């Protein structure tokens, strides 16, 4: 068994696996656009305190967070919302 620290692995593999599981090609393209626009900059702001390329103050959190944890939570919520949206249409 090989253990890789989440800080070294990052969240990209988790994102790609989750995206590959989506059924619709148009949905994958739409989610990719949203992901590339918002996720890296939001994670930088929350975890590192970087806003617009400038170092600021890190956000205070109640529990320790990793970038993988944040992306995992986002995917869980997104899966529920996208599922509900598909049911409505």
ZAPADREN-34175 format. One record per residue: x, y, z of N, C-alpha, C in turn; residue number from 0. Coordinates in pm, 1 decimal. Example, Ala and Ser with C-alpha at 12.3 -4.5 7.8 and 13.67 -1.06 7.14 Angstrom:
2
(ropa (1319.0, -569.0, 780.0), (1230.0, -450.0, 780.0), (1320.0, -330.0, 780.0), 0)
(ropa (1285.0, -225.0, 708.0), (1367.0, -106.0, 714.0), (1290.0, 3.0, 787.0), 1)
***
This chain:
89
(ropa (85.0, -117.9, 0.0), (0.0, 0.0, 0.0), (89.1, 123.7, 0.0), 0)
(ropa (53.1, 217.3, -82.3), (127.0, 342.2, -92.1), (37.5, 454.5, -41.2), 1)
(ropa (89.2, 533.7, 49.8), (15.4, 647.1, 102.7), (70.4, 774.8, 41.0), 2)
(ropa (-18.9, 855.6, -12.0), (20.4, 984.7, -68.0), (-53.6, 1092.7, 9.6), 3)
(ropa (20.7, 1187.2, 60.0), (-37.7, 1297.9, 134.6), (-128.0, 1379.9, 41.7), 4)
(ropa (-250.6, 1413.6, 85.6), (-340.8, 1492.7, 0.3), (-280.9, 1624.8, -46.5), 5)
(ropa (-191.5, 1681.6, 32.7), (-128.3, 1807.3, -9.2), (-41.1, 1786.5, -131.9), 6)
(ropa (20.6, 1668.8, -142.6), (105.6, 1639.3, -257.7), (23.3, 1595.0, -379.0), 7)
(ropa (-86.0, 1526.4, -355.0), (-168.5, 1474.3, -463.3), (-257.4, 1582.1, -523.8), 8)
(ropa (-313.9, 1665.6, -440.5), (-403.3, 1770.4, -488.1), (-543.5, 1718.4, -512.4), 9)
(ropa (-626.5, 1801.8, -570.5), (-766.1, 1766.1, -591.3), (-798.5, 1733.9, -736.9), 10)
(ropa (-704.6, 1752.4, -828.0), (-729.1, 1727.4, -969.9), (-774.4, 1584.6, -1000.0), 11)
(ropa (-708.7, 1480.1, -945.7), (-754.8, 1343.9, -975.3), (-898.2, 1318.4, -928.5), 12)
(ropa (-932.7, 1371.5, -813.1), (-1069.6, 1355.0, -761.9), (-1168.1, 1425.1, -855.2), 13)
(ropa (-1134.0, 1545.4, -897.9), (-1219.5, 1621.9, -988.8), (-1240.6, 1546.7, -1120.0), 14)
(ropa (-1131.5, 1495.7, -1178.4), (-1141.1, 1426.0, -1306.7), (-1224.2, 1298.5, -1296.3), 15)
(ropa (-1209.7, 1225.1, -1186.3), (-1288.5, 1103.6, -1166.0), (-1436.9, 1137.7, -1152.6), 16)
(ropa (-1466.1, 1239.8, -1075.1), (-1605.5, 1280.2, -1055.8), (-1666.0, 1327.6, -1188.2), 17)
(ropa (-1591.8, 1405.0, -1263.7), (-1640.4, 1457.9, -1390.2), (-1664.3, 1346.0, -1491.4), 18)
(ropa (-1576.5, 1247.6, -1493.1), (-1591.8, 1135.0, -1585.7), (-1718.8, 1055.4, -1556.8), 19)
(ropa (-1767.4, 1061.5, -1434.3), (-1888.5, 990.4, -1396.7), (-2017.2, 1060.5, -1438.2), 20)
(ropa (-2007.5, 1182.2, -1484.5), (-2126.8, 1255.6, -1530.0), (-2169.6, 1200.8, -1665.0), 21)
(ropa (-2297.2, 1187.5, -1687.1), (-2347.5, 1117.9, -1806.4), (-2348.6, 1202.9, -1933.5), 22)
(ropa (-2376.5, 1327.7, -1923.1), (-2394.6, 1412.8, -2040.3), (-2265.8, 1486.5, -2076.1), 23)
(ropa (-2230.6, 1485.0, -2204.8), (-2111.8, 1556.8, -2250.1), (-2127.6, 1707.2, -2231.5), 24)
(ropa (-2246.3, 1759.7, -2260.6), (-2268.1, 1903.9, -2243.8), (-2258.2, 1942.6, -2096.3), 25)
(ropa (-2304.7, 1854.8, -2009.5), (-2294.2, 1880.6, -1865.4), (-2147.6, 1882.4, -1822.6), 26)
(ropa (-2067.3, 1789.9, -1872.7), (-1924.3, 1786.8, -1839.6), (-1854.7, 1913.5, -1887.8), 27)
(ropa (-1888.6, 1959.9, -2007.6), (-1827.8, 2082.5, -2059.9), (-1866.9, 2203.0, -1975.6), 28)
(ropa (-1993.0, 2210.3, -1940.1), (-2043.2, 2321.4, -1858.9), (-1976.8, 2320.8, -1721.2), 29)
(ropa (-1968.4, 2203.6, -1657.4), (-1905.3, 2193.5, -1526.1), (-1756.4, 2225.7, -1533.5), 30)
(ropa (-1690.8, 2186.9, -1641.2), (-1548.8, 2217.6, -1658.0), (-1526.5, 2367.8, -1667.5), 31)
(ropa (-1611.4, 2436.5, -1741.1), (-1599.2, 2582.5, -1751.4), (-1616.1, 2648.6, -1614.7), 32)
(ropa (-1716.8, 2606.1, -1541.8), (-1738.9, 2662.8, -1408.2), (-1622.3, 2631.6, -1315.4), 33)
(ropa (-1574.8, 2508.7, -1321.3), (-1464.0, 2465.3, -1237.5), (-1339.7, 2550.1, -1263.2), 34)
(ropa (-1302.2, 2562.0, -1389.8), (-1180.9, 2636.4, -1423.5), (-1191.5, 2783.9, -1386.8), 35)
(ropa (-1311.5, 2836.7, -1391.4), (-1330.3, 2978.9, -1361.1), (-1326.6, 3006.6, -1210.6), 36)
(ropa (-1384.9, 2919.2, -1130.0), (-1404.6, 2951.2, -989.0), (-1322.6, 2870.5, -888.7), 37)
(ropa (-1306.9, 2743.0, -908.5), (-1252.5, 2657.0, -802.7), (-1108.6, 2689.7, -763.9), 38)
(ropa (-1012.3, 2695.7, -858.3), (-874.9, 2724.2, -814.9), (-860.7, 2855.6, -737.6), 39)
(ropa (-927.1, 2961.2, -783.5), (-914.3, 3089.6, -714.2), (-983.3, 3087.6, -577.7), 40)
(ropa (-1095.3, 3017.8, -567.1), (-1163.4, 3007.9, -436.9), (-1081.3, 2927.1, -337.2), 41)
(ropa (-1021.6, 2818.9, -383.4), (-938.3, 2737.6, -294.3), (-815.7, 2816.2, -250.7), 42)
(ropa (-754.1, 2888.9, -342.3), (-639.7, 2973.0, -305.6), (-679.1, 3074.7, -199.4), 43)
(ropa (-796.6, 3132.9, -212.9), (-841.9, 3232.3, -115.7), (-866.7, 3168.4, 20.7), 44)
(ropa (-933.6, 3053.8, 23.4), (-969.4, 2991.2, 150.2), (-848.0, 2930.3, 220.0), 45)
(ropa (-769.1, 2852.3, 147.1), (-658.9, 2778.5, 207.7), (-534.2, 2864.6, 226.5), 46)
(ropa (-496.4, 2941.0, 125.1), (-369.8, 3014.8, 128.2), (-385.2, 3163.7, 157.5), 47)
(ropa (-504.2, 3219.1, 139.3), (-524.2, 3361.9, 159.9), (-480.6, 3445.0, 39.8), 48)
(ropa (-471.1, 3383.6, -77.3), (-427.5, 3453.9, -197.6), (-549.6, 3506.0, -273.2), 49)
(ropa (-551.7, 3637.2, -294.3), (-661.8, 3700.6, -367.2), (-601.4, 3783.5, -479.9), 50)
(ropa (-641.7, 3754.5, -603.5), (-590.3, 3824.0, -721.7), (-437.7, 3821.0, -728.1), 51)
(ropa (-378.7, 3708.0, -690.5), (-233.9, 3691.6, -697.1), (-156.4, 3757.3, -585.0), 52)
(ropa (-225.4, 3817.7, -490.4), (-158.0, 3884.3, -378.7), (-187.5, 3810.6, -249.3), 53)
(ropa (-83.2, 3794.0, -168.6), (-98.1, 3724.9, -41.4), (-174.2, 3812.8, 56.6), 54)
(ropa (-280.9, 3756.5, 110.4), (-359.2, 3826.2, 211.7), (-364.3, 3741.1, 337.3), 55)
(ropa (-462.4, 3765.1, 416.4), (-477.9, 3688.5, 540.0), (-558.7, 3562.2, 512.2), 56)
(ropa (-510.9, 3450.1, 566.4), (-582.8, 3323.8, 548.9), (-716.1, 3331.0, 622.2), 57)
(ropa (-816.4, 3263.7, 566.7), (-946.7, 3259.3, 632.1), (-937.6, 3170.0, 755.1), 58)
(ropa (-1007.6, 3207.6, 857.6), (-1010.6, 3127.2, 979.1), (-1120.7, 3022.3, 964.8), 59)
(ropa (-1087.8, 2898.1, 995.3), (-1184.7, 2790.0, 987.4), (-1195.2, 2721.9, 1123.1), 60)
(ropa (-1310.0, 2665.4, 1150.0), (-1331.3, 2596.1, 1276.6), (-1254.8, 2464.6, 1279.0), 61)
(ropa (-1262.4, 2391.5, 1168.6), (-1188.8, 2265.7, 1155.9), (-1084.4, 2280.5, 1046.4), 62)
(ropa (-974.2, 2210.1, 1058.3), (-872.8, 2218.1, 952.7), (-928.6, 2166.4, 819.6), 63)
(ropa (-896.9, 2236.7, 711.8), (-945.9, 2198.8, 579.4), (-830.1, 2180.1, 483.3), 64)
(ropa (-849.1, 2086.9, 391.1), (-754.9, 2071.6, 280.4), (-828.1, 2106.8, 152.1), 65)
(ropa (-753.3, 2130.2, 47.6), (-817.9, 2161.7, -79.8), (-899.8, 2043.0, -129.6), 66)
(ropa (-853.1, 1920.6, -105.0), (-927.9, 1802.5, -145.4), (-1060.0, 1793.3, -70.0), 67)
(ropa (-1059.6, 1827.4, 57.4), (-1181.8, 1825.7, 137.3), (-1283.4, 1925.7, 83.7), 68)
(ropa (-1238.6, 2043.6, 48.2), (-1329.1, 2145.2, -5.9), (-1390.1, 2101.5, -138.8), 69)
(ropa (-1307.8, 2046.3, -227.1), (-1357.4, 2001.7, -357.1), (-1452.4, 1883.5, -339.7), 70)
(ropa (-1421.9, 1794.7, -248.0), (-1509.7, 1680.0, -221.2), (-1646.9, 1726.9, -174.1), 71)
(ropa (-1650.3, 1821.7, -84.2), (-1778.2, 1876.3, -35.8), (-1855.0, 1944.2, -148.9), 72)
(ropa (-1783.9, 2018.9, -230.8), (-1848.0, 2086.2, -344.3), (-1909.2, 1984.8, -440.3), 73)
(ropa (-1838.3, 1877.2, -466.9), (-1888.8, 1775.3, -558.4), (-2011.4, 1705.6, -501.6), 74)
(ropa (-2012.0, 1680.5, -372.1), (-2130.6, 1619.6, -310.7), (-2252.5, 1710.0, -327.6), 75)
(ropa (-2234.8, 1837.1, -299.7), (-2346.2, 1931.2, -316.0), (-2385.7, 1946.5, -462.1), 76)
(ropa (-2287.1, 1954.2, -550.2), (-2315.7, 1969.1, -693.0), (-2390.5, 1848.8, -747.2), 77)
(ropa (-2351.9, 1730.0, -703.4), (-2420.4, 1608.3, -750.3), (-2567.2, 1612.1, -713.2), 78)
(ropa (-2597.2, 1657.7, -594.2), (-2736.6, 1666.5, -551.6), (-2812.9, 1771.6, -631.2), 79)
(ropa (-2752.2, 1887.0, -651.6), (-2819.5, 1994.5, -724.2), (-2839.6, 1960.7, -871.0), 80)
(ropa (-2739.7, 1902.3, -934.3), (-2752.3, 1865.9, -1075.5), (-2855.4, 1755.2, -1090.9), 81)
(ropa (-2858.4, 1660.5, -998.5), (-2956.9, 1553.3, -1002.7), (-3097.3, 1610.8, -992.5), 82)
(ropa (-3119.7, 1702.1, -902.0), (-3250.6, 1764.3, -885.6), (-3287.9, 1843.3, -1010.4), 83)
(ropa (-3192.3, 1912.0, -1070.1), (-3219.5, 1989.5, -1190.1), (-3262.2, 1898.1, -1304.9), 84)
(ropa (-3193.5, 1783.7, -1318.5), (-3231.2, 1688.1, -1422.9), (-3369.7, 1630.6, -1401.6), 85)
(ropa (-3408.0, 1609.6, -1277.0), (-3539.7, 1556.5, -1246.8), (-3649.9, 1656.9, -1282.7), 86)
(ropa (-3621.1, 1785.0, -1264.3), (-3719.2, 1888.4, -1293.0), (-3743.3, 1899.8, -1442.5), 87)
(ropa (-3635.7, 1891.3, -1521.2), (-3649.1, 1902.0, -1666.4), (-3706.1, 1773.1, -1719.2), 88)
***
